[in-house]
Amino acid sequence: MTDRLYTVLLYSHDPQVRDRMRLAIGTRPASDLKVEFVDAASYAECLQLVDDYEIDLLLLDGEAKPAGGLGIARQIKDDRTDAPPTCVVIARSADRWLAAYAQVDATLVHPLDPVTTGQTVASLLRSTDTGTTNAA
């Protein structure tokens, strides 16, 4: 068991979507992982938090407005060599090709399934410790 606390950035313009993300993950997505959350409601807030804090995982809403999570993911991946693992919640499975273009590490589909969400988040957080990324 690790004492490390991982920081997950939740991005959506809609506070209810961020709440659903938080609930689907919980404070322990796996028995050996503890997480805390920081919220961003805008593109600017999201970038500011990534710049100012050690973020272990980005969970971005692909349906957010006006800046969608896919665009933010691509921007962060293009601008940073130390970009944290990124997961985007999309509305349609068919949008996975856009997620691949945005260089995201994993996708989840609305509505979030807590089991799948927890497994995906746990896998991505563990990849931060090993330096690898697991696509889902």
ZATI-192481 format. One line per field, with one value per residue: residue number from 1; chain; y, x, z of N, C-alpha, C in turn. Coordinates in nm, 3 decimals. Atoms other than C-alpha are relative to their C-alpha. Last residue first. Layout:
residues N
num	[NUM_...] $
cadena	[A_...] $
n_y	[Y_...] $
n_x	[X_...] $
n_z	[Z_...] $
ca_y	[Y_...] $
ca_x	[X_...] $
ca_z	[Z_...] $
c_y	[Y_...] $
c_x	[X_...] $
c_z	[Z_...] $
END
This chain:
residues 136
num	[136_135_134_133_132_131_130_129_128_127_126_125_124_123_122_121_120_119_118_117_116_115_114_113_112_111_110_109_108_107_106_105_104_103_102_101_100_99_98_97_96_95_94_93_92_91_90_89_88_87_86_85_84_83_82_81_80_79_78_77_76_75_74_73_72_71_70_69_68_67_66_65_64_63_62_61_60_59_58_57_56_55_54_53_52_51_50_49_48_47_46_45_44_43_42_41_40_39_38_37_36_35_34_33_32_31_30_29_28_27_26_25_24_23_22_21_20_19_18_17_16_15_14_13_12_11_10_9_8_7_6_5_4_3_2_1] $
cadena	[A_A_A_A_A_A_A_A_A_A_A_A_A_A_A_A_A_A_A_A_A_A_A_A_A_A_A_A_A_A_A_A_A_A_A_A_A_A_A_A_A_A_A_A_A_A_A_A_A_A_A_A_A_A_A_A_A_A_A_A_A_A_A_A_A_A_A_A_A_A_A_A_A_A_A_A_A_A_A_A_A_A_A_A_A_A_A_A_A_A_A_A_A_A_A_A_A_A_A_A_A_A_A_A_A_A_A_A_A_A_A_A_A_A_A_A_A_A_A_A_A_A_A_A_A_A_A_A_A_A_A_A_A_A_A_A] $
n_y	[0.077_-0.049_0.110_-0.038_0.054_-0.072_0.084_0.049_-0.117_-0.026_0.090_-0.048_-0.121_0.037_0.070_-0.099_-0.084_0.081_0.028_-0.126_-0.029_0.107_-0.011_0.121_0.070_-0.027_-0.042_-0.043_0.056_-0.062_0.087_0.130_0.035_0.066_-0.092_-0.118_0.043_0.010_-0.137_-0.040_0.044_-0.113_-0.032_0.085_0.110_0.035_-0.032_0.060_-0.086_0.080_-0.070_0.086_0.115_0.003_0.070_0.129_0.045_-0.105_-0.072_0.097_0.031_-0.119_-0.017_0.110_-0.030_-0.111_0.051_0.072_0.141_0.080_-0.001_-0.116_-0.131_-0.075_-0.023_0.020_-0.112_0.061_-0.091_0.049_0.138_0.074_0.131_0.112_-0.036_-0.074_0.087_0.106_-0.060_-0.022_0.130_0.063_-0.074_0.030_-0.067_-0.023_-0.110_-0.023_-0.143_-0.061_-0.125_-0.117_-0.106_-0.136_-0.053_0.006_0.136_0.075_0.116_-0.040_0.016_0.037_0.123_0.114_0.020_0.054_0.139_0.079_0.018_0.098_0.132_0.055_0.038_-0.127_-0.013_-0.116_0.022_-0.122_0.016_-0.112_-0.040_-0.053_-0.109_-0.117_-0.123_-0.118] $
n_x	[0.121_0.120_0.084_0.140_0.067_-0.043_-0.089_-0.110_-0.081_-0.095_-0.114_-0.079_-0.072_-0.103_-0.106_-0.074_-0.075_-0.107_-0.101_-0.069_-0.090_-0.100_-0.099_0.017_-0.114_-0.015_0.116_0.121_0.116_0.131_0.115_-0.047_0.040_-0.107_-0.032_-0.063_-0.132_-0.082_-0.038_-0.102_-0.132_-0.092_-0.054_-0.117_0.022_0.142_0.064_0.133_0.110_0.118_0.124_0.092_0.049_0.146_0.031_-0.067_-0.076_-0.077_-0.088_-0.097_-0.094_-0.081_-0.097_-0.097_-0.090_-0.086_-0.092_-0.112_0.019_-0.119_-0.027_0.013_-0.001_0.119_-0.007_0.130_0.059_0.124_0.103_0.091_-0.035_0.121_-0.041_0.005_-0.030_-0.125_-0.107_-0.021_-0.063_-0.142_-0.062_-0.019_-0.104_-0.127_-0.031_0.124_-0.015_0.100_0.006_0.045_0.068_-0.002_0.083_-0.011_-0.134_-0.033_-0.049_0.038_-0.088_-0.130_-0.009_-0.136_-0.036_0.071_-0.052_-0.137_0.015_0.047_-0.116_-0.086_0.062_-0.037_0.120_0.068_0.126_0.036_0.128_0.066_0.073_0.087_-0.003_0.131_0.005_0.057_-0.078_0.086] $
n_z	[-0.028_0.070_0.048_0.013_0.119_0.118_0.078_-0.084_-0.036_0.108_-0.017_-0.113_0.041_0.097_-0.073_-0.080_0.093_0.057_-0.103_-0.030_0.111_0.003_-0.108_-0.079_-0.057_-0.143_-0.079_0.070_-0.068_0.014_-0.020_-0.043_-0.136_-0.075_-0.111_0.060_0.044_-0.120_-0.036_0.099_-0.045_-0.012_0.131_0.021_0.093_0.005_0.126_-0.002_0.042_0.033_0.030_0.074_-0.077_-0.013_-0.124_0.010_-0.115_-0.067_0.092_0.052_-0.108_-0.030_0.108_-0.007_-0.112_0.040_0.102_-0.060_-0.030_0.030_0.143_0.088_-0.065_0.043_0.144_0.063_0.073_0.044_0.050_0.104_0.036_0.036_0.049_-0.093_-0.138_-0.016_0.050_-0.099_-0.119_0.030_0.022_-0.132_-0.071_0.065_0.126_0.073_0.095_0.104_0.025_0.124_-0.030_0.087_-0.057_0.054_-0.026_-0.142_-0.028_0.119_0.014_-0.056_-0.145_-0.041_0.071_-0.060_-0.135_0.016_0.045_-0.115_-0.088_0.066_-0.021_-0.132_-0.074_-0.029_0.073_0.081_0.066_0.044_0.126_0.032_0.140_0.037_0.096_-0.068_0.009_0.000] $
ca_y	[0.186_0.293_0.214_0.467_0.391_0.585_0.328_0.558_0.757_0.427_0.338_0.644_0.542_0.189_0.312_0.564_0.297_0.047_0.308_0.429_0.075_-0.009_0.328_0.318_0.672_0.778_0.889_0.689_0.657_0.715_0.646_0.782_1.083_1.177_1.420_1.218_0.902_1.083_1.181_0.814_0.727_0.941_0.634_0.527_0.824_1.079_1.104_1.119_1.198_1.040_1.203_1.086_1.387_1.605_1.626_1.717_1.992_2.206_1.944_1.709_2.003_2.132_1.785_1.722_2.066_2.000_1.659_1.799_2.045_2.420_2.610_2.394_2.054_1.743_1.572_1.611_1.581_1.356_1.469_1.254_1.301_1.680_1.842_2.195_2.540_2.470_2.197_2.411_2.714_2.508_2.381_2.720_2.878_2.609_2.656_2.482_2.327_2.111_1.965_1.619_1.402_1.040_0.739_0.423_0.077_-0.040_0.083_0.391_0.513_0.863_0.782_0.746_0.737_0.991_1.241_1.203_1.248_1.561_1.700_1.636_1.815_2.112_2.162_2.347_2.026_1.938_1.709_1.721_1.413_1.447_1.129_1.090_0.869_0.663_0.341_0.000] $
ca_x	[-0.788_-0.433_-0.171_0.106_0.451_0.675_0.640_0.495_0.279_0.159_0.003_-0.215_-0.328_-0.416_-0.603_-0.799_-0.900_-1.001_-1.199_-1.379_-1.462_-1.609_-1.784_-1.952_-1.958_-2.253_-2.076_-1.790_-1.434_-1.117_-0.751_-0.402_-0.508_-0.302_-0.562_-0.560_-0.632_-0.918_-1.060_-1.050_-1.227_-1.522_-1.712_-1.756_-1.991_-2.028_-1.661_-1.488_-1.122_-0.833_-0.491_-0.165_0.035_0.219_0.594_0.707_0.449_0.300_0.174_0.035_-0.130_-0.288_-0.405_-0.570_-0.733_-0.878_-1.010_-1.155_-1.374_-1.333_-1.664_-1.808_-1.737_-1.836_-1.496_-1.498_-1.141_-0.985_-0.624_-0.400_-0.104_-0.121_0.172_0.042_0.090_0.114_-0.151_-0.376_-0.332_-0.404_-0.733_-0.835_-0.778_-0.981_-1.267_-1.447_-1.141_-1.166_-0.895_-0.941_-0.770_-0.678_-0.575_-0.449_-0.370_-0.729_-0.820_-1.015_-0.988_-1.130_-1.417_-1.371_-1.734_-1.830_-1.565_-1.661_-2.030_-1.944_-1.743_-2.042_-2.269_-2.028_-2.070_-1.782_-1.587_-1.238_-1.145_-0.777_-0.668_-0.403_-0.251_-0.190_0.108_0.088_0.134_0.000] $
ca_z	[-2.294_-2.371_-2.109_-2.058_-1.927_-1.691_-1.414_-1.149_-1.392_-1.542_-1.208_-1.238_-1.587_-1.479_-1.171_-1.379_-1.631_-1.363_-1.169_-1.482_-1.593_-1.252_-1.208_-1.553_-1.687_-1.900_-2.117_-2.272_-2.142_-2.340_-2.274_-2.337_-2.537_-2.842_-2.981_-3.305_-3.104_-2.930_-3.265_-3.370_-3.043_-3.150_-3.275_-2.913_-2.877_-2.598_-2.504_-2.167_-2.229_-2.040_-2.026_-1.872_-1.750_-2.002_-1.934_-2.286_-2.290_-2.567_-2.813_-2.546_-2.368_-2.688_-2.794_-2.458_-2.462_-2.806_-2.702_-2.379_-2.562_-2.541_-2.567_-2.425_-2.276_-2.475_-2.458_-2.081_-1.957_-1.695_-1.662_-1.445_-1.211_-1.185_-1.007_-0.978_-1.134_-1.507_-1.519_-1.298_-1.525_-1.838_-1.694_-1.559_-1.903_-2.083_-1.840_-1.554_-1.392_-1.083_-0.861_-0.720_-0.463_-0.515_-0.310_-0.479_-0.334_-0.296_-0.642_-0.759_-0.400_-0.351_-0.585_-0.960_-1.076_-0.807_-0.920_-1.287_-1.199_-0.999_-1.292_-1.520_-1.272_-1.261_-1.639_-1.809_-1.777_-1.657_-1.368_-1.268_-1.076_-0.805_-0.664_-0.290_-0.214_0.102_-0.092_0.000] $
c_y	[0.035_-0.090_0.056_-0.115_0.050_-0.053_0.070_-0.080_-0.042_0.122_0.024_-0.088_0.056_0.121_-0.038_-0.067_0.102_0.083_-0.078_-0.023_0.126_0.028_-0.108_0.002_-0.121_-0.088_-0.101_0.040_0.056_-0.075_0.080_-0.100_-0.143_-0.030_-0.056_0.098_0.117_-0.046_0.000_0.144_0.037_-0.041_0.116_0.032_-0.081_-0.122_-0.046_0.049_-0.080_0.098_-0.099_0.070_-0.090_-0.123_-0.008_-0.086_-0.134_-0.050_0.094_0.068_-0.097_-0.030_0.118_0.017_-0.108_0.036_0.109_-0.053_-0.065_-0.144_-0.082_0.122_0.111_0.139_0.083_0.037_-0.040_0.112_-0.083_0.111_-0.056_-0.139_-0.083_-0.128_-0.118_0.014_0.068_-0.095_-0.107_0.057_0.017_-0.132_-0.060_0.066_-0.045_0.068_0.010_0.119_0.018_0.150_0.065_0.120_0.121_0.095_0.144_0.060_0.001_-0.145_-0.081_-0.113_0.043_-0.032_-0.048_-0.132_-0.123_-0.036_-0.067_-0.147_-0.083_-0.025_-0.110_-0.137_-0.061_-0.024_0.136_-0.019_0.126_-0.039_0.131_-0.018_0.113_0.054_0.039_0.116_0.113_0.124] $
c_x	[-0.104_-0.117_-0.124_-0.076_-0.143_-0.060_0.052_0.102_0.120_0.087_0.105_0.121_0.085_0.084_0.114_0.116_0.086_0.089_0.118_0.110_0.080_0.103_0.109_0.107_-0.042_0.112_-0.112_-0.107_-0.121_-0.101_-0.127_-0.112_0.044_-0.038_0.107_0.044_0.076_0.142_0.090_0.046_0.109_0.140_0.099_0.068_0.128_-0.027_-0.145_-0.073_-0.129_-0.112_-0.108_-0.136_-0.086_-0.043_-0.151_-0.032_0.067_0.095_0.096_0.100_0.107_0.105_0.093_0.109_0.107_0.101_0.097_0.099_0.126_-0.023_0.123_0.059_-0.005_-0.005_-0.116_0.010_-0.131_-0.085_-0.120_-0.098_-0.086_0.042_-0.127_0.053_0.012_0.042_0.135_0.112_0.029_0.073_0.151_0.075_0.029_0.114_0.136_0.024_-0.129_0.037_-0.091_0.020_-0.032_-0.068_0.010_-0.096_0.018_0.135_0.047_0.049_-0.044_0.101_0.137_0.005_0.140_0.039_-0.064_0.056_0.136_-0.016_-0.037_0.125_0.082_-0.063_0.038_-0.121_-0.058_-0.135_-0.037_-0.126_-0.071_-0.059_-0.101_0.013_-0.145_-0.016_-0.070_0.090] $
c_z	[-0.103_0.034_-0.065_-0.060_-0.003_-0.129_-0.124_-0.081_0.084_0.030_-0.108_0.025_0.114_-0.041_-0.094_0.074_0.075_-0.093_-0.055_0.102_0.027_-0.109_-0.003_0.110_0.082_0.057_-0.023_0.102_-0.073_0.087_-0.024_0.020_0.030_0.145_0.092_0.109_-0.062_-0.035_0.123_0.026_-0.101_0.046_0.004_-0.132_-0.017_-0.087_0.001_-0.124_0.002_-0.035_-0.040_-0.011_-0.090_0.082_0.026_0.122_-0.026_0.108_0.072_-0.095_-0.048_0.106_0.028_-0.105_0.011_0.108_-0.045_-0.101_0.053_0.044_-0.039_0.070_-0.104_0.061_-0.052_-0.148_-0.065_-0.058_-0.040_-0.038_-0.112_-0.047_-0.019_-0.065_0.097_0.145_0.018_-0.042_0.105_0.121_-0.024_-0.013_0.137_0.077_-0.052_-0.135_-0.079_-0.086_-0.120_0.001_-0.133_0.066_-0.092_0.070_-0.046_0.034_0.145_0.004_-0.122_-0.006_0.049_0.149_0.040_-0.067_0.066_0.138_-0.020_-0.037_0.123_0.085_-0.067_0.027_0.135_0.090_0.034_-0.068_-0.077_-0.077_-0.031_-0.139_-0.024_-0.142_-0.031_-0.096_0.075_0.000] $
END
